[in-house]
């Protein structure tokens, strides 16, 4: 990959972080997932449970909180540690945090995924300010490890029999987490991925040919990860794909419930995974309406 495709993050440049060449492509050695059979995603809002796992990949620590639909508690309420999982079989939709954060920083996204009927592993990357670890693939490889460990919980754990291990997985994240997500579709692909949402990312390389539905979300005035780099990444991917622009927004304000067009972010985000992981065609048909407002722009090839 040529260096011209690699956009410097403002924070990384200010810190004087050097960027090395990307590593080679290596698709995860796992069976290709089947396409999700069309079915309706859950319509009710679940209570939320959370369990913590202290995993690792080599010398890299991967403390991971898994948020999930719970059998007890208030629907959409605060996560209940170690609550029993709800009845049903649920797909995995992972979330990767951004610079300086951890698995608790993006509760609006991780909690809403769990309440909507997804199992959401959220790793805390041990080097959470090191942009070099994103550019050299460590974060993307960390996510692949977390996905493997989460899928393995379908046997011999409190999640046994409740994880959809056949239809593939979803990945998402913001900023450095968004770059990590795009890296899993390009330089460090994982062929278990069938749905992805890179938020406020930059282009991490050439598409690896995964059969994934990819939604980009970006603020038009993002001074950290320029939107043109994400648009370049979008242009290179085959359909199905979409790009939701929050007009006038900065790097991440549109991920907070206080933002005036937050509903467009969250409803589109959730319906993308309902379509990609449940095969819910009604969710697909809602996407344009989800995304449309006076403060947003929507482009899609579905």
N, C-alpha and C positions, 0 to 999 in steps of 0.2 A: 504494500500500500504506500502510495506516495504521501509525503508529509504535507502536501498542500491541502489534503483533506482533513487534517488534524487541527481543529480550532482550539486555541488556548482559552481556558477559563480565566477570567479576570483575577480570581482569587489565587489560582495557581501561578499565574505570571507574577503577581505581586509577591508571592512567596519564593519565587526563584526556582520553581520545580522544573527539572529537566524532563523531557519526554523522549523515551526510547522507542525504537521501532517495535511494531506489534509482532506478536508471536504467530506461529503457523496455525492453520485451521485444523481442528480436531473435533469431529462430531462425536457426541457421547455414544458409547457402545451400548445402545439399548434398542429394543424393538421400536419401529416407527409406530406411533399411536394411531388408532383408528379415528376416523371422523366422528365427532359426537353425534349420536342418534338424536334426531329432533325430538325435544321434549320441553315442557314448560318448566322454567326455573321456578323455585319456590316464590310464592306471592306474599307469604307472611314474613314479618320481621322476627328474627330469632333473638333470644337472649344471647349473650356473648360469654364464652369461656376463654381462658388463656392458660397455657402450660409452657413452662420454660425448659429448654434443653441446652446443656453445655457441650456442644459438639466441637469438632476441630477438623481441619484439613491440613495434614502435615503439622507444621509448627504454628499454624494460624488458628486462633480461637474463634469459634463461631457460636457465641451465645445467641440463641434464637428463641423468640417468643412466638408461639403458634396461637393465633386467635381463631375461634371456630364457633359454629352454631351450637348453643348449649340447650340442654333439656330443661333447665331451671333458671329462674331469674326474670328480670324485666326486659321485654323486647327492646333491643337497641340500647340497653342500659350499660353501666360500667361493667367491664369484664370481671368475671368471677373466677378466681384461681382454681384450677383443677375441677371445674364443674363437669358433670357428666355430659357427654356429647348428645346432641339431639338425634332422634330417630331419622335414619336416611343415609344416603351415600352422597358425598359432597366432593366436588372437584377442588383442586389446589389452585389458588391464585396468590402468588408470592408478591411481597413488596420490599423494595430496597430503598433505604434512606439516603439522604444527601450528606454533604460535608458537615462534619462536626456533630452529627446526630446519632441516634440509635433507634432501636425498634419501637420506642415509645413516642418518637417525635411526630409521627404522622397518624395519630389516632383517628382522625376523620376518615382516612382511607382504610386502615387496617380494621377498624371496628365496623365500618359500614360493609366491608367485604364479608366479614363473619356474620353480621346480622342478615345479610342478603342470601346466605347459604353457601358460602365458600370457606374452605380451610386456608387460612392465610399465614404461612410462615414468614416472619419478619426478622432477618438476621441483623445483629449489631456488628458491623465490620470493625475489627480490632484496630485498624489504622484509618480511622474515620476522617482524617484530614489529609491523607496522602493521595493526591490526584495521580501520582505515578502508579499506584497499585490498581487504579482503574485502567490506565492506559497500557499496563503490561498484562492485563487480563486476570489479575488475582481476584478482584471482586466478582467478575463473571464466573470464574471457576469456583469461588466460594458459594455462589448461588446454586450452581449445579450440584455441589455437595449437599447443600441444604435440601434441595429437591429430592435427591436420592435418599437422604435420611428421613425426610417426611413421608415419602412413599412407603418406606420400609415399616413405618408405624402402623400400616394396615394389618399387620399380624403381630400378636404378642404385646399389645399396648392398649391403653384405654380407647384408642382410635380404631381398634381392630374391626374390620368389616364396614367402616364408615367412610373410607377414602376411595374415591374413584381413581383407580390405577390404570384404566384402559383408554380413556379418551384424551390423554395428554394433560399438560399443565399450562397455567398462565403465569406470566411474569410482568412486573411493573416496578416503577420507581421514579424518583425525582432527582434532577440535577446529576450528581455523581451516580446516584441510583438509576437515573434514566439512561445515562451513558452505559452503565453496567447492563441494563436491559437490552439496549441496542447492540452491545457487544455480544450478547448471547444469540443474536440473529445474524452476526457477521463474523468477527474474527475468532470468537470462541463459541461456536454454535452448539446448542443442545437440542437434538431432534425430538425431544419430548415436548417441546414448546409448540402449542397450537394457537395461543392468543397472547398478545403482548401490548403493553401500554407504556412506552417511554415518554416521560413528562419532562419538559425543559432539558432536553438532551442535546448533544452534538453528534454529528455523523462519525461513527466509529469504524466504518469500512464497508467493503463490498458485501452485498447480501449473500448468505451462504446457501440459499435455495430451500430454506425451511418452508413448510406449508403452514404458515402462521398468519392469522388475522392480526394486523398491526394498526393501532390507533396512536397517533402523536397528539399531545396536548402541549401548547406553548403560549406564552405571553408575547405579544408583538413588540413590547418595549423591554424585553429581557436583555439586560446589560451584562449578564454573566455567561449565558450560553446563547449566542446569537441565533435568532430564529431561522436565518437563511441556511445555517448548517443543518438544522432539523428538516427544513424543506428539501434540501438536497438528499438527505437520507430517505425521506418519503418518496421522492421522485424515482428513486432507484428500485423500490420494492414493487413486486407484482401485486395485483389485487388478490384478495380483498384488503383494503387499507383505507384509512381516513385521517384527516388532520383537522383538529379543533383549535382555532386561534382565539385566545382571549384578547380582544382588541384593547390596546392601551395598558395591558397588564405587565407587571415586572416579572421577576424570576419565579415567584411562588405564591403571591398573595391570593391567586385564584384557587388555591388548595385549602383555604381557610373558610369556615362557614360564614364569617362576617363579610366576605367579598360579595358584591351585588350580583355577580353572575356565577356564584359558586354552584348553584343547582345545575347549571349547564355542564360544569366539570364533572360533578359527582354522578348525575343521572346517566351521562354518556359513558363514563368510566364503568359503571356497574352494568349497564345494558350491553356494553361491548363484551364483557366477560360472560354475561348470561348467554349471549349468542355464541361466543367462541368456545365455551366450556360445557354448556348445557345443550347447545344446538337450538336454542329458543329463537325461532324465526320472528315471533312477535316482538321480542327485544330488538332484533335487527331492524324491524320496520319502525320502531320508535326512535331510532338514533337521530334522524334528521330533526325531529321535533325536540328531542332531548337537547340537542346542541344549539338550536336556533334561538337567538335573542338579539336585542339591539346592540349588545356588547360583545358579540361573538361572530366568527365566520366559520363555515363548515365546507370542507371539500372531501369528497369520498369517491371511491371506486369499489363498490360492493358486489 
